[in-house]
């Protein structure tokens, strides 16, 4: 049987069943849920109905199995008060919320039930309370810590200033380490004969003949777009210590570059 034929068969069975249920005034509303309400039915599908009944303290929510037009029907009986409690307390994206929100109100004798069904697209009251409670609990630790610092140090502005000062001190320490490791390069020294930090180098790619010119610098000063190549780069490591005319292999990410050191100079600092 085709999908369209199955859909028609289930729809006819549902319409016949709802026509009978409407005659029972103790059933205030019928809500179609499950595949028939929002999806595609198949040969073994059943019909899911939520039947909202009048309030009766002696009758609890329950479910019953029905058979209509050759189709199995699962009906959930829910008193009006219980239905209201379920809708207002349903947690968004929970099974109950999704089950009802995707459903379709078939009929109702009570306008308040129609309003409740419309509220399913919004966050339930209880869900809102849970979310607020969760946010509040999550903030408690931060509030406690802030209060402790305020009491022990007496000035919240002091905390911001202290944090900024710590960053400055870390920066100073980093610069001091770099300065202590720095060397002055002289044009007439041996550094002009071999590639070292600060050397101005012209390389020739032996594969395609392209020439590249740059200054070898530390990783902190590296900027290939401005002609400053890091000594930690594959090319930087390959040419370090070599002399003019030497051929080196630089292991690039996708290939090995065969390079010849065409020229070596030393960068002069402006006076």
C-alpha positions in Angstrom: 0.0 0.0 0.0 1.4 3.4 -0.9 2.1 6.1 1.6 -0.8 8.2 0.4 -3.2 5.3 0.7 -1.9 4.6 4.2 -2.3 8.3 5.2 -5.9 8.2 3.8 -6.7 5.1 5.7 -5.5 6.4 9.0 -7.2 9.7 8.5 -10.6 8.1 7.8 -10.2 5.9 10.9 -9.4 9.0 13.0 -12.3 11.0 11.7 -14.7 8.2 12.5 -13.3 7.8 16.0 -13.4 11.5 16.8 -17.0 11.8 15.6 -17.9 9.2 18.3 -15.8 10.8 21.0 -17.3 14.2 20.5 -20.7 12.8 21.7 -19.2 12.1 25.1 -19.4 15.5 26.9 -17.0 14.2 29.6 -14.2 14.4 27.1 -13.4 18.1 26.7 -10.8 17.9 24.0 -8.9 15.6 21.7 -5.3 16.2 20.7 -3.7 14.2 17.9 -0.1 13.4 18.6 2.5 11.1 17.1 3.3 10.4 13.4 -0.1 11.2 12.0 0.0 14.7 13.4 3.4 15.8 12.0 5.1 13.0 10.1 4.6 10.1 7.8 2.7 7.0 8.9 3.7 3.5 7.9 2.0 0.1 7.9 2.6 -0.6 11.6 1.9 2.9 12.9 -0.8 3.5 15.4 -2.8 6.7 16.3 -1.8 8.6 19.4 -4.5 10.6 21.1 -4.6 12.7 24.2 -8.1 13.0 25.5 -8.6 15.8 28.1 -11.5 14.8 30.4 -13.5 16.7 33.0 -11.9 17.0 36.4 -12.7 14.0 38.7 -10.6 13.4 41.8 -11.6 9.8 41.7 -10.2 9.3 38.2 -6.4 9.4 37.6 -4.7 9.9 34.3 -4.5 6.6 32.4 -4.3 5.2 28.9 -6.5 2.8 27.0 -6.1 0.8 23.8 -8.8 1.4 21.1 -9.4 -0.1 17.7 -10.9 2.0 15.0 -11.3 1.1 11.3 -8.6 -1.6 11.5 -6.1 0.8 13.1 -4.7 0.5 16.6 -5.3 3.7 18.7 -3.4 4.6 21.9 -5.4 7.0 23.9 -4.1 8.9 26.9 -6.8 10.1 29.3 -5.8 13.2 31.2 -8.1 15.3 33.5 -8.2 19.0 32.7 -6.3 20.0 35.8 -3.6 17.4 35.1 -3.3 18.7 31.5 -2.9 22.3 32.7 -0.2 21.2 35.2 1.6 19.2 32.5 1.6 22.1 30.0 2.6 24.8 32.4 5.3 22.6 34.0 6.7 20.9 30.9 10.4 21.4 30.4 11.2 22.7 26.9 12.6 19.9 24.7 11.6 17.2 27.1 9.7 14.2 25.7 6.3 15.4 27.2 6.8 18.9 25.8 7.8 17.7 22.4 4.9 15.1 22.3 2.3 17.7 23.0 3.9 20.7 21.1 4.0 18.7 17.9 0.4 17.6 18.3 -2.7 19.0 16.7 -5.9 20.0 18.6 -8.8 18.3 16.9 -11.6 19.8 18.9 -12.4 21.2 22.3 -15.5 22.1 24.3 -13.4 24.3 26.6 -11.7 27.5 25.3 -9.1 27.3 28.1 -7.7 24.1 26.7 -7.1 25.8 23.3 -5.2 28.6 25.1 -3.1 26.0 26.9 -2.2 24.3 23.6 -1.1 27.7 22.3 1.2 28.1 25.2 3.2 25.0 24.3 5.3 27.1 21.9 6.5 29.1 24.8 8.7 28.1 27.8 6.7 26.6 30.6 6.5 28.5 33.9 8.2 25.7 35.8 10.9 25.5 33.2 11.5 29.2 33.6 11.9 28.7 37.4 14.3 25.8 36.9 16.4 27.8 34.5 16.5 30.8 36.9 17.4 28.5 39.8 20.2 26.9 37.8 21.6 30.3 36.8 21.4 31.5 40.4 23.2 28.4 41.8 25.9 28.8 39.2 26.6 32.4 40.2 26.8 31.6 43.9 30.5 30.6 43.8 31.5 33.7 41.9 29.5 35.9 44.3 31.1 34.2 47.3 34.6 34.7 45.9 34.0 38.4 45.1 32.6 39.0 48.6 35.7 37.3 50.1 38.1 39.5 48.1 36.1 42.6 49.0 36.2 41.8 52.7 39.9 40.8 52.8 41.2 43.5 50.4 38.5 46.1 51.0 38.7 47.5 47.4 37.3 45.9 44.3 39.1 48.5 42.1 42.4 47.2 43.7 41.7 43.8 42.1 41.5 45.3 38.6 44.7 47.3 39.1 46.5 44.3 40.5 45.5 42.2 37.5 46.8 44.9 35.1 50.0 45.2 37.1 50.6 41.4 36.9 50.2 41.6 33.1 52.8 44.4 32.9 55.2 42.5 35.1 54.9 39.4 32.9 55.6 41.5 29.8 58.7 43.1 31.4 60.0 39.7 32.4 59.6 38.4 28.8 61.4 41.4 27.4 64.2 41.0 29.9 64.7 37.4 28.9 64.8 38.4 25.2 67.3 41.2 25.8 69.6 38.9 27.9 69.7 36.4 25.0 70.3 39.1 22.3 73.6 39.5 20.4 75.0 42.5 18.6 75.8 41.6 14.9 78.6 43.5 13.2 78.8 43.8 9.4 82.6 43.1 9.4 82.4 40.1 11.7 82.1 36.4 10.8 78.3 36.6 10.9 78.4 38.2 7.4 79.9 35.0 6.0 77.3 32.5 7.4 73.5 32.7 8.0 72.8 33.8 11.6 70.1 35.7 13.4 69.9 39.1 11.7 71.3 38.0 8.4 69.9 39.4 5.2 69.6 36.4 2.9 68.7 35.9 -0.8 67.6 32.4 -1.7 67.2 30.8 -5.1 64.6 27.9 -5.4 66.3 25.3 -7.6 63.0 23.8 -8.6 61.4 26.8 -10.3 64.2 29.4 -10.3 62.3 31.8 -8.0 64.3 34.1 -5.7 63.3 35.1 -2.2 64.8 37.8 -0.1 64.3 38.2 3.7 65.9 38.9 7.1 66.2 36.0 9.6 64.7 37.1 12.9 63.4 35.6 16.1 59.9 34.0 16.2 58.5 37.0 18.1 59.6 39.4 15.3 58.6 37.2 12.4 56.4 38.7 9.7 56.8 37.1 6.3 54.7 39.8 4.6 57.3 42.3 5.6 60.3 40.1 4.7 61.1 38.9 8.2 61.4 35.1 8.5 61.5 33.2 11.8 64.6 31.2 12.6 62.2 28.5 13.8 60.5 28.1 10.4 61.5 25.1 8.2 63.5 27.4 5.9 65.1 29.3 8.8 66.3 26.0 10.4 67.6 24.7 7.1 69.8 27.7 6.2 71.1 28.5 9.7 74.9 28.3 9.8 75.3 27.8 6.1 77.4 30.0 3.7 76.9 31.6 0.4 76.6 29.1 -2.4 75.4 26.2 -0.1 72.4 24.1 -1.2 70.0 23.1 1.5 66.8 21.1 1.7 63.8 22.8 3.5 61.0 20.4 4.5 57.8 22.4 3.7 54.4 21.0 4.7 53.7 19.4 1.2 57.1 19.1 -0.4 60.9 19.4 0.1 62.3 22.7 -1.3 65.8 22.7 -2.7 67.3 26.1 -2.0 70.7 27.7 -2.8 71.9 30.5 -0.7 72.7 33.2 -3.3 73.7 36.1 -1.1 74.3 36.8 2.7 74.5 40.2 4.3 73.9 41.7 7.7 71.0 44.1 8.4 72.3 47.5 9.5 70.3 49.3 12.1 69.5 53.0 11.4 71.4 55.4 13.5 
